[in-house]
Amino acid sequence: MPTPSMEDYLEQIYILIEEKGYARVSDIAELLGVHPSSVTKMVQKLDREEYLVYEKYRGLMLTAKGRKVGKRLVERHALLEDFLRLVGVDESLIYKDVEGIEHHISIEALDKINGMIQFFADRPELQKEFQKHQQVHPED
């Protein structure tokens, strides 16, 4: 299993490759707010762990293992964002909150959250009722 720091890098690399077709050290550094030298060290570590293939001055490519983990991390992030929106967390807080939660939540908790999201998606009238309740009782 990758460490939380490795997960952050894999998630951003996966997103970059999905959006742009490639991921450069400078792009990763900018997105994560770190120095390019830190990215290079982590990319080398991810290469050793076989999450990606890194060739200096040529870029990097995710391995099948890296793509699988990257996709799962992006899905986890999106699921947590959806959940926080569902329960009425202010949009300006969601990204930061997800970043704080995502590395510490169990698979069981994610499954339960997914179930709850699906429950409300299948019952929009209950979702509206819940949102109305949240407006009347924001402390609940």
C-alpha positions as CSV (number, residue, x, y, z in Angstrom):
1,M,0.0,0.0,0.0
2,P,1.3,3.5,-0.8
3,T,1.8,6.0,2.0
4,P,-0.5,9.0,2.2
5,S,2.2,11.1,0.5
6,M,2.6,8.6,-2.3
7,E,-1.2,8.6,-2.7
8,D,-1.2,12.4,-3.1
9,Y,1.3,12.1,-5.9
10,L,-0.3,9.2,-7.6
11,E,-3.7,10.9,-7.5
12,Q,-2.3,14.1,-9.1
13,I,-0.3,12.2,-11.7
14,Y,-3.3,10.2,-12.6
15,I,-5.4,13.3,-13.0
16,L,-2.8,15.1,-15.1
17,I,-2.4,12.1,-17.4
18,E,-6.2,11.8,-17.8
19,E,-6.5,15.5,-18.5
20,K,-3.4,16.3,-20.5
21,G,-2.1,12.9,-21.7
22,Y,1.1,13.4,-19.7
23,A,2.5,14.5,-16.3
24,R,5.6,16.6,-15.9
25,V,7.6,17.2,-12.7
26,S,6.9,20.9,-12.9
27,D,3.1,20.3,-13.3
28,I,3.0,18.0,-10.3
29,A,5.1,20.4,-8.2
30,E,2.7,23.2,-9.0
31,L,-0.4,21.2,-8.2
32,L,1.0,19.9,-4.9
33,G,2.7,23.1,-3.9
34,V,6.1,21.5,-3.5
35,H,9.6,22.0,-5.0
36,P,10.4,20.1,-8.2
37,S,13.3,18.4,-6.4
38,S,10.7,16.9,-4.0
39,V,8.7,15.6,-6.9
40,T,11.7,14.0,-8.5
41,K,12.5,12.2,-5.3
42,M,9.0,10.9,-4.9
43,V,8.7,10.0,-8.6
44,Q,11.9,7.9,-8.2
45,K,10.4,6.2,-5.2
46,L,7.2,5.5,-7.1
47,D,9.3,4.1,-9.9
48,R,11.1,1.8,-7.4
49,E,7.7,0.7,-6.0
50,E,6.5,0.0,-9.6
51,Y,3.7,2.5,-9.7
52,L,5.2,4.3,-12.6
53,V,8.1,4.3,-15.0
54,Y,10.3,7.4,-14.8
55,E,13.0,8.3,-17.2
56,K,15.0,11.5,-16.4
57,Y,14.3,14.2,-19.0
58,R,11.7,12.0,-20.7
59,G,8.8,12.1,-18.3
60,L,6.9,9.4,-16.7
61,M,4.2,6.8,-17.3
62,L,1.9,5.0,-14.9
63,T,2.2,1.3,-14.8
64,A,-1.0,-0.8,-14.7
65,K,-0.6,-0.9,-10.9
66,G,-0.2,2.9,-10.8
67,R,-3.2,3.5,-13.0
68,K,-5.4,1.2,-10.9
69,V,-4.3,2.9,-7.6
70,G,-4.6,6.4,-9.2
71,K,-8.1,5.7,-10.5
72,R,-9.2,4.3,-7.1
73,L,-7.8,7.4,-5.3
74,V,-9.6,9.8,-7.7
75,E,-12.8,7.9,-7.1
76,R,-12.3,8.0,-3.4
77,H,-11.8,11.7,-3.5
78,A,-14.9,12.3,-5.6
79,L,-17.0,10.0,-3.3
80,L,-16.0,12.0,-0.3
81,E,-16.7,15.3,-2.0
82,D,-20.1,14.0,-3.0
83,F,-20.8,13.0,0.6
84,L,-19.8,16.3,2.1
85,R,-22.0,18.1,-0.5
86,L,-24.8,15.8,0.4
87,V,-24.6,16.6,4.1
88,G,-24.4,20.3,3.4
89,V,-20.8,21.2,4.0
90,D,-20.0,24.6,2.6
91,E,-18.4,24.3,-0.9
92,S,-15.4,26.4,0.1
93,L,-14.4,23.8,2.8
94,I,-15.0,20.6,0.9
95,Y,-11.6,20.2,-0.8
96,K,-9.6,20.8,2.3
97,D,-11.9,18.6,4.4
98,V,-11.5,15.7,1.8
99,E,-7.7,16.1,1.9
100,G,-7.8,15.7,5.7
101,I,-10.2,12.7,5.6
102,E,-9.1,10.6,2.6
103,H,-5.9,9.0,3.9
104,H,-7.5,8.0,7.2
105,I,-10.9,6.5,6.2
106,S,-11.5,2.8,6.1
107,I,-12.8,0.9,3.1
108,E,-15.8,-0.1,5.2
109,A,-16.6,3.6,5.9
110,L,-16.2,4.4,2.2
111,D,-18.6,1.6,1.3
112,K,-21.2,2.9,3.8
113,I,-20.8,6.5,2.5
114,N,-21.3,5.2,-1.0
115,G,-24.4,3.3,0.1
116,M,-25.8,6.5,1.7
117,I,-25.1,8.5,-1.4
118,Q,-26.8,5.9,-3.6
119,F,-29.8,5.8,-1.1
120,F,-30.4,9.5,-1.5
121,A,-29.7,9.4,-5.3
122,D,-32.5,6.8,-5.6
123,R,-34.8,8.9,-3.4
124,P,-34.5,12.5,-4.4
125,E,-37.5,13.4,-2.3
126,L,-35.7,12.2,0.8
127,Q,-32.6,14.1,-0.2
128,K,-34.7,17.3,-0.4
129,E,-36.3,16.6,2.9
130,F,-32.8,16.1,4.5
131,Q,-31.5,19.3,3.0
132,K,-34.5,21.2,4.3
133,H,-33.9,19.7,7.7
134,Q,-30.2,20.8,7.5
135,Q,-31.3,24.4,6.8
136,V,-33.7,24.4,9.7
137,H,-31.4,22.6,12.1
138,P,-27.8,23.4,10.9
139,E,-26.3,22.2,14.1
140,D,-27.6,18.6,13.6
